[in-house]
Amino acid sequence: MAGGWSLRLDDVSEYAWQLNVFSKEECSKIIKYGKKQKSEKATTFSKVPDMRKNTNICWLSPEEEIDWVFQRLTSVILNLNEKYFKFNLFALNEPLQFTHYHRKGACYKKHVDKAYNQSVRKLSISVQLSDESSYDGCELHLHNDQYPHVVKKDLGSLTAFPSYTLHEVTSLEKGERFALVTWVTGESFK
């Protein structure tokens, strides 16, 4: 475009992460708590067959035993948002999704987390609860370019990315993986 002049530079990062959000002991505590909750087979709104396989989830809402998890996440999310995204955020309007990839082939194929006529999900959050040596495969891939960004699998780390980002969890080859997932809502993108 000849003669164009940018009004503003794009300062929204493709993703951000923070290591050591939860210690090894805290991850174990979250896993133990999640395993005690009633789980269900993970499903999607998609009509694509086998979009999500061999995965169980349960929903964790704020209550006395795990309020500390919500408090820690809130602090980290606000800090990462201020530094890397600068989105207008409202709240964690949905419970935390405690996710258990439990059998070979467990996966979640390419998808985005925002959906038409739903709450405006601005940031997607994934917390690594499993030690990366306890499983193979089951990697979180973010697709912003020709080649995916493979998210670090450091125990207790948190990754944040805009909810419109195409992403997937690749097939589990062996072992089992636990993660916490949530979405931060805000006003409509403008």
Order of alpha helices (4+ residues) and beta strands (2+ residues): beta-alpha-beta-beta-beta-alpha-beta-beta-beta-beta-beta-beta-beta-beta-beta-beta-beta
